[in-house]
Amino acid sequence: MDDTYYMKQALAEAREAARRGEVPVGAVVVCRDRIIARGHNLTETLIDVTAHAEMQALTAAASSLGGKYLADCTLYVTVEPCVMCAGAIGWSQLGRLVYGAPDEKRGYRRYAPEALHPKTVVLSGVLQEECAELMKRFFQSRR
């Protein structure tokens, strides 16, 4: 399994979010080559602005491991996390963050580039075009 495989799993979560009328962002958490958590945006469903894909996946991963620190884990997410999610990723001491498409308007790099834990390794651009296209199609269908 590689980054592309796991990002495809996150894309499947994003497609589920879109099917539910949510902004199509999906995430999976991998620990020791096994998916331990999945999540997609649920802000509309739960009427909760904090119910982002990353938050759903981080919470499920911590529950799965029985602890709040995710130093041995990788979070795959289809779009660059926002500041809120980056803060949660930082507090979880996530080992690695892999995301697909950048978010030039709301991404953490613009507003809080130091939000992640100092040891978190970041890789961006995995299946970037596919991740970006899913978002683009979703918002075009809303207009």
Secondary structure as the mmCIF struct_conf table of DSSP 4:
data_model
#
loop_
_struct_conf.conf_type_id
_struct_conf.id
_struct_conf.beg_label_comp_id
_struct_conf.beg_label_asym_id
_struct_conf.beg_label_seq_id
_struct_conf.end_label_comp_id
_struct_conf.end_label_asym_id
_struct_conf.end_label_seq_id
HELX_RH_AL_P HELX_RH_AL_P1 ASP A 3 ARG A 19
TURN_TY1_P TURN_TY1_P1 ARG A 20 GLY A 21
BEND BEND1 GLU A 22 GLU A 22
STRN STRN1 GLY A 26 CYS A 31
TURN_TY1_P TURN_TY1_P2 ARG A 32 ASP A 33
STRN STRN2 ARG A 34 HIS A 40
HELX_RH_AL_P HELX_RH_AL_P2 THR A 43 LEU A 46
TURN_TY1_P TURN_TY1_P3 ILE A 47 ILE A 47
TURN_TY1_P TURN_TY1_P4 VAL A 49 THR A 50
HELX_RH_AL_P HELX_RH_AL_P3 ALA A 53 LEU A 65
TURN_TY1_P TURN_TY1_P5 GLY A 66 GLY A 66
BEND BEND2 GLY A 67 LYS A 68
TURN_TY1_P TURN_TY1_P6 ALA A 71 ASP A 72
STRN STRN3 CYS A 73 VAL A 79
STRN STRN4 CYS A 82 CYS A 82
HELX_RH_AL_P HELX_RH_AL_P4 VAL A 83 TRP A 91
TURN_TY1_P TURN_TY1_P7 SER A 92 GLN A 93
BEND BEND3 GLY A 95 GLY A 95
STRN STRN5 ARG A 96 ALA A 101
TURN_TY1_P TURN_TY1_P8 GLU A 104 ARG A 106
STRN STRN6 GLY A 107 GLY A 107
HELX_RH_AL_P HELX_RH_AL_P5 TYR A 108 TYR A 111
TURN_TY1_P TURN_TY1_P9 PRO A 113 GLU A 114
BEND BEND4 LEU A 116 LEU A 116
TURN_TY1_P TURN_TY1_P10 PRO A 118 LYS A 119
STRN STRN7 VAL A 121 SER A 124
TURN_TY1_P TURN_TY1_P11 VAL A 126 LEU A 127
HELX_RH_AL_P HELX_RH_AL_P6 GLN A 128 ARG A 142
#
